[in-house]
Amino acid sequence: MYLVTKERALAQARALSGALALAERAGWTFDRKTPLMLRPPFSNYLHVAAAELLLVPSIDPSRGDLAIVDRGMREARCDALVVKASTAGKPMLYCAVGRWRRHQNLWCHERRPWLDEHGHIWLVAEHVWAEDAETSILLLGPKRMQVASVPPWPYPHEMAPGFERADAFLRAIWGIS
């Protein structure tokens, strides 16, 4: 059980506004005409039908919390994007991506928003040692998340500016200078 503090409440607001900003940037819409009826504890997840995705704003998701999201993915038969806002230190978003598979979901952790020069939003493993190179780089667009076959930057030293652009975009959403 968590105590509600000012920092946690602010992080919850950042997680929700950050998730909605990523959704808008990706071109996702929430169709109210064909709602996915999920039972609790999954009923508060946002469903993006065109992307076959559950969008889950969160703070400090533990592996136990991700196990609950995993069950929701199995029930909905779609991917999940857990958007986590930091509760301390520099305001940041980290994402966990669950890819639905017939027998077992595949999870990728510690993905950060990365923004290219054209405004496309990607989820990128910040560290070279990401656990799954096959899904280290994901493009968010109007349909399902796409795994990139090549990175959107030609040279490794060009990776940092994309994180800086994404951080600036999120700071603007959050009203932080």
Secondary structure in CASP SS format (residue, H / E / C, confidence):
PFRMAT SS
TARGET T0000
AUTHOR 0000-0000-0000
METHOD secondary structure of the structure
MODEL  1
M C 1.00
Y C 1.00
L C 1.00
V C 1.00
T C 1.00
K H 1.00
E H 1.00
R H 1.00
A H 1.00
L H 1.00
A H 1.00
Q H 1.00
A H 1.00
R H 1.00
A H 1.00
L H 1.00
S H 1.00
G H 1.00
A H 1.00
L H 1.00
A H 1.00
L H 1.00
A H 1.00
E H 1.00
R H 1.00
A H 1.00
G C 1.00
W C 1.00
T C 1.00
F C 1.00
D C 1.00
R C 1.00
K C 1.00
T C 1.00
P C 1.00
L C 1.00
M C 1.00
L C 1.00
R C 1.00
P C 1.00
P C 1.00
F C 1.00
S C 1.00
N C 1.00
Y C 1.00
L E 1.00
H E 1.00
V E 1.00
A C 1.00
A C 1.00
A C 1.00
E C 1.00
L E 1.00
L E 1.00
L E 1.00
V E 1.00
P E 1.00
S E 1.00
I E 1.00
D C 1.00
P C 1.00
S C 1.00
R H 1.00
G H 1.00
D H 1.00
L H 1.00
A H 1.00
I H 1.00
V H 1.00
D H 1.00
R H 1.00
G H 1.00
M H 1.00
R H 1.00
E H 1.00
A H 1.00
R C 1.00
C C 1.00
D E 1.00
A E 1.00
L E 1.00
V E 1.00
V E 1.00
K E 1.00
A E 1.00
S C 1.00
T C 1.00
A C 1.00
G C 1.00
K C 1.00
P C 1.00
M C 1.00
L E 1.00
Y E 1.00
C E 1.00
A E 1.00
V E 1.00
G E 1.00
R E 1.00
W C 1.00
R C 1.00
R C 1.00
H C 1.00
Q C 1.00
N C 1.00
L E 1.00
W E 1.00
C E 1.00
H E 1.00
E E 1.00
R E 1.00
R E 1.00
P E 1.00
W E 1.00
L E 1.00
D C 1.00
E C 1.00
H C 1.00
G C 1.00
H C 1.00
I E 1.00
W E 1.00
L E 1.00
V E 1.00
A E 1.00
E C 1.00
H C 1.00
V C 1.00
W C 1.00
A C 1.00
E C 1.00
D C 1.00
A H 1.00
E H 1.00
T H 1.00
S C 1.00
I E 1.00
L E 1.00
L E 1.00
L E 1.00
G C 1.00
P C 1.00
K C 1.00
R C 1.00
M C 1.00
Q E 1.00
V E 1.00
A C 1.00
S C 1.00
V C 1.00
P C 1.00
P C 1.00
W C 1.00
P C 1.00
Y C 1.00
P H 1.00
H H 1.00
E H 1.00
M H 1.00
A H 1.00
P H 1.00
G H 1.00
F H 1.00
E H 1.00
R H 1.00
A H 1.00
D H 1.00
A H 1.00
F H 1.00
L H 1.00
R H 1.00
A H 1.00
I H 1.00
W H 1.00
G C 1.00
I C 1.00
S C 1.00
END
